[in-house]
C-alpha cells in the first residue's frame, strides 16, 4: 500500500505516469524519475509502459515507449545509457560517448548493474520489477550514480561499490550524499528460503540481520526479507547520513496495478526504469 508519509510525487503528463523524489527535486540541476505502468504502447502482460527489452515484448514497441516516456520527463533517448544488468555488483563510469547505449544501439559493456557520471546530459537508466533502485546524488561535486540491487546485489553490496567508485572518480564524500531507495518489493511481500538468509548472515552483522529478516510464522525455513532496510543499513555503514537516506513509499507487489512486479505477476510482467541525469546548462 502507499505510505502516508510520501517521499515521491506522482505526475501524469501526456497520459504517461511517473514518480519523482521530492528530495531530489530540490536540486534544479538534477532530473529524476521512476516509470509506472501508466502510458505506453505495450499490450497484455507488458501493458502499458514496459521499458524492458528482456521480457519478451516487441523491441520496437519498447523503443517507442522510451520515446514517449522521455518526452514526458523532458529528455531524449539519445541521452540515455541503459545498464546491462545481470545481478552483479559491478559499477562503471559512463560519459557522453555512451549516450544511446542499451536503448537505441548496442552497448560496449556487459554485466554492469550500476552507473556513475559527472557529465551533464548523460541520463543514467536502470531496470526494475521488485529489485531495489538506488539513486546517489552528490550535491557538492555535482555527480550522480544509479544502481540495481536485488537480493544478490544487496548481499554483495553494490551500494558500497557505487559510493566507492564515486569517491575514486569524483572525490565524493559519503557524508555529502543524498541517497534514495526507489520503489521495490517490501518485507511483508518478500518471502525467501533459508539459503538466501544464509547469504545475508555472511554479509551483514548479527545486529543488522535482526533488522533485515524475520522467520515466517508457521513456515519452517521461510523468512520475510527487508531489502530496503538492508540497503539503508549498508548506506549508513558507508558513511551516508541517516537523514540523507530516503526510503521508498511504494511496494511494487502491493501496487501491481500501478507498478510491474515479478512476484505479484508470477514473472509475467514488463519492466520499469529509474532515470537520473545532471541537466545541461541553458
Buried (B, 14 or more C-beta within 10 A) or exposed (E): EEEEEEBBEBBEEEEBBBBBBBBBEEBEEBBBBBBBBBBBBBEEBBBBBBBBBEBEBBEEBBBBBBBBBBBBBEBBBEBBBBBBBEBBBBBBBBEEEBBBBBBBEEBEBEEBBBBBBBBBBBBBBBBBBBBBBBBBBBBEBBBBBBBBBBBBBBBBBBBBBBBBBBBEBBEBEBEBBBBBBBBBBBBEBBBBEEEBBEBBBEBBEEEBBEEBBBEEEEEEEBBBBBBBBBBBBBBBBBBBBEEBBBBBBBBBBBBBEBBBBBBBBEEEBBBBBBBBBBBEEE
